[in-house]
Amino acid sequence: MAWCAVPWHWSACNKASNLAETAATEAGRLYPANTLHNGKGDAFRHCYWNALMVIEIGEGKAKSIANNHEKGGKGREKEMDLKNNARGRTIGKNASGKNKGQKRNDAKNDCKAAADSGQLVVL
């Protein structure tokens, strides 16, 4: 990603990469393997990753990183990811709690509820 090649973005990009791993691990724990590509698990992962990024590095950086990450995608899959990313950023922005740990847990629960209730986009 060109955005992450800029030296003053390295810290945010490194954090985003770690948060992507956290979201992927949680998606794998919560959802069956057959939903981790274009299913509920994938939708949850995108939502939760973006929510975590908003909580940890801010909404602007989260949006830049997520949008740059999706630049290589195309078609319905890209649309799905972009919509679930945006929903996750909204969830992250609205996460409640006195500290980041509580906000992260609230965001995880909200992304799971959105995935389970059909509010996130799946193919």
Number of C-alpha atoms within 10 A of each C-alpha: 12 8 15 16 10 10 9 10 13 13 12 18 22 12 14 23 15 14 19 19 13 16 24 20 12 17 24 18 11 13 17 12 13 12 17 17 14 16 19 25 27 28 32 34 32 28 32 34 30 33 34 32 30 25 22 19 15 17 19 11 18 26 18 12 22 20 16 15 15 16 11 9 13 11 7 13 15 15 14 19 26 22 16 28 27 19 23 31 29 17 27 29 19 16 23 15 13 8 9 14 11 13 22 23 16 19 29 26 15 21 27 24 14 21 22 14 10 12 14 25 22 20 12
